[in-house]
Amino acid sequence: MDQAFVRQIAGYSLTTAEILYRFPDHPELLQSYVWQDFDLAPRFPKLSEFLDFWTTNLEGPLYRVRVAHKELISPTEFSFVAGELCVH
């Protein structure tokens, strides 16, 4: 069975992170790296694990991480209740 499908059934969705980091030898320059995997919003355990690996093992210090995930851009669910509140 396809692991991506299994993860989707478990609630995972495709997550994309744009990681900007500084060059170790030229800290005034930024480089972009795009990371993608199936992850769980809003905690993003796989992304957090990857960023922990990055900070521990790689020399390029992180500058900024932008995350795109369907839970971050999909409409909010609403629940309607019976009743009315009047404020004067």
DSSP file (Angstrom, degrees, kcal/mol; ACC not computed):
  #  RESIDUE AA STRUCTURE BP1 BP2  ACC     N-H-->O    O-->H-N    N-H-->O    O-->H-N    TCO  KAPPA ALPHA  PHI   PSI    X-CA   Y-CA   Z-CA
    1    1 A M              0   0    0      0, 0.0     2,-0.3     0, 0.0     3,-0.0   0.000 360.0 360.0 360.0 144.2    0.0    0.0    0.0
    2    2 A D     >  -     0   0    0      1,-0.2     4,-2.1     2,-0.0     3,-0.2  -0.489 360.0-147.9 -68.0 123.4    1.2    3.5   -0.8
    3    3 A Q  H  > S+     0   0    0     -2,-0.3     4,-2.4     1,-0.2     5,-0.2   0.834  96.8  57.1 -63.9 -33.8    2.6    5.2    2.3
    4    4 A A  H  > S+     0   0    0      2,-0.2     4,-1.9     1,-0.2    -1,-0.2   0.911 108.4  47.2 -63.1 -41.2    1.5    8.6    1.2
    5    5 A F  H  > S+     0   0    0      2,-0.2     4,-2.2     1,-0.2    -2,-0.2   0.917 110.4  52.0 -65.2 -43.7   -2.1    7.4    1.0
    6    6 A V  H  X S+     0   0    0     -4,-2.1     4,-1.5     1,-0.2    -2,-0.2   0.909 110.0  49.2 -59.9 -42.6   -1.9    5.7    4.4
    7    7 A R  H  <>S+     0   0    0     -4,-2.4     5,-2.7     1,-0.2    -1,-0.2   0.882 107.7  53.9 -66.2 -37.1   -0.6    8.9    6.0
    8    8 A Q  H ><5S+     0   0    0     -4,-1.9     3,-1.5     1,-0.2    -1,-0.2   0.909 106.6  51.8 -63.2 -40.5   -3.4   10.9    4.4
    9    9 A I  H 3<5S+     0   0    0     -4,-2.2    -1,-0.2     1,-0.3    -2,-0.2   0.849 106.7  55.1 -61.9 -33.7   -6.0    8.5    5.9
   10   10 A A  T 3<5S-     0   0    0     -4,-1.5    -1,-0.3    -5,-0.2    -2,-0.2   0.437 130.9 -93.8 -80.7   0.3   -4.3    9.1    9.3
   11   11 A G  T < 5S+     0   0    0     -3,-1.5    30,-0.3     1,-0.3    -3,-0.2   0.413  79.8 137.8 105.6  -2.2   -4.8   12.9    8.9
   12   12 A Y      < -     0   0    0     -5,-2.7    -1,-0.3    -6,-0.1     2,-0.3  -0.495  28.8-173.2 -76.7 147.6   -1.5   13.9    7.4
   13   13 A S  E     -A   39   0A   0     26,-2.3    26,-2.6    -2,-0.2     2,-0.1  -0.950  37.7 -81.0-135.6 158.8   -1.5   16.5    4.5
   14   14 A L  E     -A   38   0A   0     -2,-0.3    56,-0.6    24,-0.2     2,-0.4  -0.385  47.4-165.8 -62.1 129.5    1.2   17.7    2.2
   15   15 A T  E     -AB  37  69A   0     22,-3.0    22,-1.8    54,-0.1     2,-0.4  -0.962   5.9-165.3-119.9 135.1    3.3   20.4    3.9
   16   16 A T  E     -AB  36  68A   0     52,-2.6    52,-3.0    -2,-0.4     2,-0.4  -0.980   4.5-172.3-121.2 132.2    5.7   22.8    2.2
   17   17 A A  E     -AB  35  67A   0     18,-2.9    18,-2.7    -2,-0.4     2,-0.7  -0.989  14.1-153.1-125.5 128.7    8.3   24.9    4.0
   18   18 A E  E     -AB  34  66A   0     48,-2.6    48,-2.4    -2,-0.4     2,-0.6  -0.898  19.7-163.4 -96.1 118.2   10.4   27.5    2.4
   19   19 A I  E     -AB  33  65A   0     14,-3.4    14,-2.3    -2,-0.7     2,-0.5  -0.907   7.3-165.7-108.9 120.0   13.6   27.7    4.5
   20   20 A L  E     +AB  32  64A   0     44,-3.3    43,-3.4    -2,-0.6    44,-1.8  -0.904  18.0 171.6-101.5 131.2   15.9   30.8    4.2
   21   21 A Y  E     -AB  31  62A   0     10,-2.4    10,-2.7    -2,-0.5     2,-0.3  -0.947  31.0-111.0-138.5 159.1   19.3   30.3    5.7
   22   22 A R  E     -A   30   0A   0     39,-2.7     8,-0.2    -2,-0.3     6,-0.1  -0.663  33.4-111.2 -90.7 142.5   22.5   32.2    5.9
   23   23 A F        -     0   0    0      6,-1.8     6,-0.2     3,-0.7    -1,-0.1  -0.539  23.3-135.1 -66.7 134.2   25.7   31.0    4.1
   24   24 A P  S    S+     0   0    0      0, 0.0    -1,-0.1     0, 0.0    -2,-0.0   0.896 104.4  38.0 -59.5 -40.7   28.2   30.0    6.7
   25   25 A D  S    S+     0   0    0      1,-0.3    -2,-0.0     2,-0.1    35,-0.0   0.712 129.1  32.3 -84.8 -20.8   31.1   31.8    5.0
   26   26 A H    >   +     0   0    0      3,-0.1     3,-2.4     1,-0.1    -3,-0.7  -0.673  66.5 178.1-135.0  78.3   29.0   34.8    3.9
   27   27 A P  T 3  S+     0   0    0      0, 0.0    -1,-0.1     0, 0.0    -2,-0.1   0.618  76.8  67.8 -63.8 -12.3   26.4   35.4    6.5
   28   28 A E  T 3  S+     0   0    0     -6,-0.1     2,-0.4     2,-0.0    -6,-0.0   0.632  90.6  78.0 -80.0 -11.9   25.1   38.5    4.6
   29   29 A L    <   -     0   0    0     -3,-2.4    -6,-1.8    -6,-0.2     2,-0.4  -0.785  68.9-152.4 -99.8 141.1   23.8   36.2    1.8
   30   30 A L  E     -A   22   0A   0     -2,-0.4     2,-0.3    -8,-0.2    -8,-0.2  -0.881   5.7-163.8-112.0 144.6   20.6   34.1    2.1
   31   31 A Q  E     -A   21   0A   0    -10,-2.7   -10,-2.4    -2,-0.4     2,-0.4  -0.941  14.0-135.2-123.1 147.5   19.9   30.9    0.3
   32   32 A S  E     -A   20   0A   0     -2,-0.3     2,-0.4   -12,-0.2   -12,-0.2  -0.848  18.8-178.0-106.7 140.3   16.5   29.3   -0.1
   33   33 A Y  E     -A   19   0A   0    -14,-2.3   -14,-3.4    -2,-0.4     2,-0.5  -0.999  14.5-148.9-134.1 132.8   15.6   25.6    0.4
   34   34 A V  E     -A   18   0A   0     -2,-0.4     2,-0.4   -16,-0.2   -16,-0.2  -0.907  13.4-170.3-107.4 126.7   12.2   24.1   -0.2
   35   35 A W  E     -A   17   0A   0    -18,-2.7   -18,-2.9    -2,-0.5     2,-0.4  -0.928   5.2-179.6-114.6 136.7   11.2   21.1    2.0
   36   36 A Q  E     +A   16   0A   0     -2,-0.4     2,-0.3   -20,-0.2   -20,-0.2  -0.999  16.7 129.6-139.1 137.4    8.0   19.0    1.4
   37   37 A D  E     -A   15   0A   0    -22,-1.8   -22,-3.0    -2,-0.4     2,-0.5  -0.958  60.0 -82.7-167.2 168.7    6.6   16.0    3.2
   38   38 A F  E     +A   14   0A   0     -2,-0.3     2,-0.3   -24,-0.2   -24,-0.2  -0.739  60.3 161.6 -82.6 129.9    3.3   14.8    4.7
   39   39 A D  E     -A   13   0A   0    -26,-2.6   -26,-2.3    -2,-0.5     2,-0.5  -0.917  39.5-107.1-146.4 167.1    2.9   16.3    8.1
   40   40 A L     >  -     0   0    0     -2,-0.3     4,-2.9   -28,-0.2   -28,-0.1  -0.883  44.7-111.5-103.8 122.6    0.3   17.0   10.8
   41   41 A A  T  4 S+     0   0    0     -2,-0.5    29,-0.0   -30,-0.3   -26,-0.0  -0.644  85.5  18.4 -85.2 151.8   -0.9   20.5   11.4
   42   42 A P  T  4 S+     0   0    0      0, 0.0    -1,-0.2     0, 0.0    -2,-0.0  -0.987 130.3  37.5 -97.0   0.9   -0.6   22.5   13.6
   43   43 A R  T  4 S-     0   0    0     -3,-0.1    -2,-0.2     4,-0.0     5,-0.2   0.800  79.4-157.4 -83.4 -28.3    2.3   20.9   15.4
   44   44 A F     X  -     0   0    0     -4,-2.9     4,-2.6     3,-0.1     5,-0.2   0.953  14.3-179.2  51.4  63.7    4.2   19.8   12.3
   45   45 A P  H  > S+     0   0    0      0, 0.0     4,-2.2     0, 0.0     5,-0.1   0.872  77.6  49.3 -63.7 -37.5    6.3   17.0   14.0
   46   46 A K  H  > S+     0   0    0      2,-0.2     4,-2.2     1,-0.2     5,-0.1   0.913 113.2  46.6 -69.3 -40.8    8.1   16.0   10.8
   47   47 A L  H  > S+     0   0    0      2,-0.2     4,-2.8     1,-0.2     5,-0.2   0.917 112.3  50.9 -65.1 -42.7    9.1   19.5   10.0
   48   48 A S  H  X S+     0   0    0     -4,-2.6     4,-2.3     1,-0.2    -2,-0.2   0.905 109.9  50.3 -61.0 -40.8   10.2   20.2   13.5
   49   49 A E  H  X S+     0   0    0     -4,-2.2     4,-2.2     2,-0.2    -1,-0.2   0.913 111.4  48.4 -63.1 -42.1   12.3   17.0   13.4
   50   50 A F  H  X S+     0   0    0     -4,-2.2     4,-2.5     2,-0.2    -2,-0.2   0.917 111.9  48.4 -64.8 -42.9   13.9   18.2   10.2
   51   51 A L  H  X S+     0   0    0     -4,-2.8     4,-2.6     2,-0.2    -1,-0.2   0.859 110.0  52.4 -67.4 -34.6   14.6   21.7   11.5
   52   52 A D  H  X S+     0   0    0     -4,-2.3     4,-1.8    -5,-0.2    -1,-0.2   0.920 110.2  48.6 -63.2 -43.1   16.1   20.2   14.7
   53   53 A F  H  X S+     0   0    0     -4,-2.2     4,-2.8     2,-0.2     5,-0.4   0.922 111.0  51.7 -59.6 -44.4   18.4   18.1   12.4
   54   54 A W  H  X S+     0   0    0     -4,-2.5     4,-2.5     1,-0.2    -2,-0.2   0.952 111.3  44.7 -58.3 -53.0   19.3   21.2   10.5
   55   55 A T  H  < S+     0   0    0     -4,-2.6    -1,-0.2     1,-0.2    -2,-0.2   0.799 118.9  44.2 -66.7 -27.4   20.3   23.2   13.5
   56   56 A T  H  < S+     0   0    0     -4,-1.8    -1,-0.2    -5,-0.2    -2,-0.2   0.872 127.7  22.1 -81.8 -38.7   22.3   20.3   15.0
   57   57 A N  H  < S+     0   0    0     -4,-2.8     2,-0.3    -5,-0.2    -3,-0.2   0.627 107.8  70.1-111.3 -16.2   24.1   19.1   11.9
   58   58 A L     <  -     0   0    0     -4,-2.5     0, 0.0    -5,-0.4     0, 0.0  -0.788  62.2-144.3-110.8 151.8   24.3   21.9    9.3
   59   59 A E  S    S+     0   0    0     -2,-0.3    -1,-0.1     2,-0.1   -37,-0.1   0.722  72.5  95.5 -86.3 -22.3   26.4   25.0    9.5
   60   60 A G  S    S-     0   0    0     -6,-0.1   -37,-0.1   -39,-0.1    -2,-0.1  -0.590  74.2-135.3 -75.5 108.7   23.9   27.4    7.7
   61   61 A P        -     0   0    0      0, 0.0   -39,-2.7     0, 0.0     2,-0.1  -0.368  23.4-108.5 -66.5 139.7   22.0   29.2   10.4
   62   62 A L  E     +B   21   0A   0    -41,-0.2   -41,-0.3     1,-0.2     3,-0.1  -0.402  35.4 176.2 -67.4 139.7   18.2   29.5    9.8
   63   63 A Y  E     -     0   0A   0    -43,-3.4     2,-0.3     1,-0.4   -42,-0.2   0.754  65.2 -11.8-107.8 -48.1   16.9   32.9    9.0
   64   64 A R  E     -B   20   0A   0    -44,-1.8   -44,-3.3     2,-0.0     2,-0.4  -0.987  50.0-158.3-156.9 146.3   13.2   32.3    8.3
   65   65 A V  E     -B   19   0A   0     -2,-0.3     2,-0.4   -46,-0.2   -46,-0.2  -0.988   9.5-168.5-129.1 121.9   10.8   29.3    7.7
   66   66 A R  E     -B   18   0A   0    -48,-2.4   -48,-2.6    -2,-0.4     2,-0.4  -0.930  10.2-157.3-109.4 134.3    7.5   29.8    5.9
   67   67 A V  E     -B   17   0A   0     -2,-0.4     2,-0.4   -50,-0.2   -50,-0.2  -0.923  10.4-169.9-118.3 134.8    5.0   27.0    6.1
   68   68 A A  E     +B   16   0A   0    -52,-3.0   -52,-2.6    -2,-0.4     2,-0.3  -0.991  20.7 152.2-120.9 130.5    2.1   26.2    3.7
   69   69 A H  E >>  -B   15   0A   0     -2,-0.4     3,-1.5   -54,-0.2     4,-1.0  -0.981  53.0-115.4-154.8 147.0   -0.4   23.5    4.7
   70   70 A K  H 3> S+     0   0    0    -56,-0.6     4,-2.1    -2,-0.3     3,-0.5   0.819 115.0  58.1 -59.9 -31.2   -4.1   23.0    3.8
   71   71 A E  H 34 S+     0   0    0      1,-0.2    -1,-0.3     2,-0.2    -3,-0.0   0.765 104.8  52.4 -68.4 -24.0   -5.1   23.5    7.4
   72   72 A L  H <4 S+     0   0    0     -3,-1.5    -1,-0.2     1,-0.1    -2,-0.2   0.705 121.4  29.1 -83.6 -20.3   -3.5   26.9    7.4
   73   73 A I  H  < S+     0   0    0     -4,-1.0    -2,-0.2    -3,-0.5    -3,-0.1   0.533  95.4  99.5-118.2  -8.8   -5.3   28.1    4.3
   74   74 A S  S  < S-     0   0    0     -4,-2.1    -5,-0.0    -5,-0.2     0, 0.0  -0.423  84.2 -88.2 -78.3 156.6   -8.6   26.2    4.3
   75   75 A P        -     0   0    0      0, 0.0     2,-0.2     0, 0.0    -1,-0.1  -0.242  45.2-106.3 -62.4 150.3  -11.8   27.9    5.5
   76   76 A T        -     0   0    0     -3,-0.1     2,-0.3     1,-0.1    -5,-0.0  -0.512  33.5-114.9 -74.5 143.1  -12.6   27.7    9.2
   77   77 A E        -     0   0    0     -2,-0.2     2,-0.4     2,-0.0    -1,-0.1  -0.631  31.5-156.1 -79.8 137.8  -15.4   25.4   10.2
   78   78 A F        -     0   0    0     -2,-0.3     2,-0.5     2,-0.0    -1,-0.0  -0.884   9.2-160.5-113.3 144.9  -18.4   27.1   11.7
   79   79 A S        -     0   0    0     -2,-0.4     2,-0.3     2,-0.0    -2,-0.0  -0.996  16.2-142.8-122.7 128.7  -21.0   25.7   14.0
   80   80 A F        -     0   0    0     -2,-0.5     2,-0.3     0, 0.0    -2,-0.0  -0.684  14.9-162.7 -92.5 141.7  -24.3   27.6   14.2
   81   81 A V        -     0   0    0     -2,-0.3     2,-0.4     2,-0.1    -2,-0.0  -0.870  22.8-111.9-121.0 154.7  -26.1   27.9   17.5
   82   82 A A  S    S+     0   0    0     -2,-0.3     2,-0.2     2,-0.0     0, 0.0  -0.709  75.0  58.2 -85.0 134.9  -29.7   28.8   18.3
   83   83 A G        -     0   0    0     -2,-0.4     2,-0.4     2,-0.0    -2,-0.1  -0.605  63.2-121.1 132.8 167.3  -30.1   32.1   20.1
   84   84 A E        -     0   0    0     -2,-0.2     2,-0.5     2,-0.0    -2,-0.0  -0.997  10.0-155.7-146.2 139.8  -29.4   35.7   19.7
   85   85 A L        -     0   0    0     -2,-0.4     2,-0.5     2,-0.0    -2,-0.0  -0.978  10.4-160.3-120.3 122.3  -27.5   38.1   21.9
   86   86 A C        -     0   0    0     -2,-0.5     2,-0.5     2,-0.0    -2,-0.0  -0.894   3.4-167.5-105.4 128.2  -28.3   41.8   21.7
   87   87 A V              0   0    0     -2,-0.5    -2,-0.0     1,-0.1     0, 0.0  -0.967 360.0 360.0-115.3 124.5  -25.8   44.4   22.9
   88   88 A H              0   0    0     -2,-0.5    -1,-0.1     0, 0.0    -2,-0.0   0.448 360.0 360.0 -90.5 360.0  -27.0   48.0   23.4
